[in-house]
């Protein structure tokens, strides 16, 4: 599967390294990027910011998740599985 067909999840996607990771993945041509954020509002604001800055090559979706909370993490995992996402802990970020 090439990156044009892949979906990736980035936690902490609304600021700092997470946001920069989202930008790079979009530049690299990843089709769908799921923004892991603590609130839907932060995620939606980040999507508007990305589109305004010209990161329009990807489809964005928000997953409300707090990775510091076990229950929130499991809830997020269940949501991903319900959407038929393949969940992998493998990280290959920025190899290209």
C-alpha positions as CSV (number, residue, x, y, z in Angstrom):
1,X,0.0,0.0,0.0
2,X,1.4,3.3,-1.0
3,X,1.1,6.4,1.2
4,X,-1.5,7.9,-1.1
5,X,-3.9,5.2,0.2
6,X,-2.7,5.2,3.8
7,X,-4.4,6.7,6.9
8,X,-2.1,7.8,9.7
9,X,-2.9,9.0,13.3
10,X,-0.8,11.7,14.9
11,X,-1.3,12.4,18.6
12,X,-0.8,15.9,20.0
13,X,-1.6,17.1,16.5
14,X,-2.8,20.5,17.4
15,X,0.6,22.0,18.4
16,X,4.4,21.6,18.5
17,X,5.9,18.4,17.1
18,X,2.6,16.8,16.5
19,X,1.4,19.7,14.2
20,X,4.8,19.8,12.4
21,X,4.4,16.0,11.9
22,X,1.0,16.5,10.3
23,X,2.4,19.1,8.0
24,X,5.2,16.9,6.9
25,X,2.9,13.9,6.3
26,X,0.7,16.1,4.2
27,X,3.7,17.3,2.1
28,X,4.7,13.6,1.7
29,X,1.3,12.8,0.2
30,X,-0.4,10.8,2.9
31,X,-4.1,10.7,2.0
32,X,-5.9,10.8,5.3
33,X,-4.4,12.1,8.5
34,X,-6.3,11.6,11.8
35,X,-5.5,14.4,14.3
36,X,-5.4,13.1,17.8
37,X,-6.4,16.0,20.0
38,X,-7.8,16.4,23.5
39,X,-10.9,18.3,22.3
40,X,-12.9,18.4,19.1
41,X,-12.6,22.2,19.1
42,X,-8.7,22.1,19.1
43,X,-8.8,19.6,16.3
44,X,-11.2,21.5,14.2
45,X,-9.3,24.8,14.7
46,X,-6.1,22.9,13.6
47,X,-7.8,21.7,10.5
48,X,-8.8,25.2,9.6
49,X,-5.3,26.4,10.3
50,X,-3.8,23.7,8.1
51,X,-6.1,24.4,5.1
52,X,-5.4,28.2,5.5
53,X,-1.7,27.5,5.3
54,X,-2.2,25.5,2.1
55,X,-1.9,21.9,3.4
56,X,-4.8,20.8,1.2
57,X,-3.4,17.6,-0.2
58,X,-4.7,15.4,2.7
59,X,-8.1,14.6,4.2
60,X,-8.2,15.5,7.9
61,X,-10.3,14.0,10.7
62,X,-10.3,14.6,14.4
63,X,-10.1,11.8,17.0
64,X,-10.7,13.1,20.5
65,X,-8.0,11.3,22.6
66,X,-5.9,12.0,25.7
67,X,-3.0,9.6,25.5
68,X,-2.3,10.3,29.2
69,X,-5.6,8.6,30.0
70,X,-5.9,4.9,29.7
71,X,-9.7,5.0,29.3
72,X,-9.4,7.7,26.6
73,X,-6.8,5.8,24.7
74,X,-8.9,2.6,24.7
75,X,-12.0,4.6,23.6
76,X,-9.9,6.1,20.7
77,X,-8.7,2.6,19.8
78,X,-12.2,1.3,19.7
79,X,-13.2,4.2,17.4
80,X,-10.4,3.4,15.0
81,X,-11.3,-0.3,14.9
82,X,-14.9,0.6,14.3
83,X,-13.8,2.5,11.2
84,X,-11.8,-0.5,10.0
85,X,-8.4,1.2,10.5
86,X,-5.5,-1.2,10.9
87,X,-3.7,-0.2,14.1
88,X,0.0,-0.5,14.2
89,X,2.6,0.8,16.6
90,X,5.2,0.9,13.8
91,X,6.7,4.3,13.2
92,X,8.3,5.1,9.9
93,X,8.0,8.9,10.0
94,X,10.1,11.0,7.7
95,X,12.1,8.3,6.1
96,X,11.7,9.9,2.7
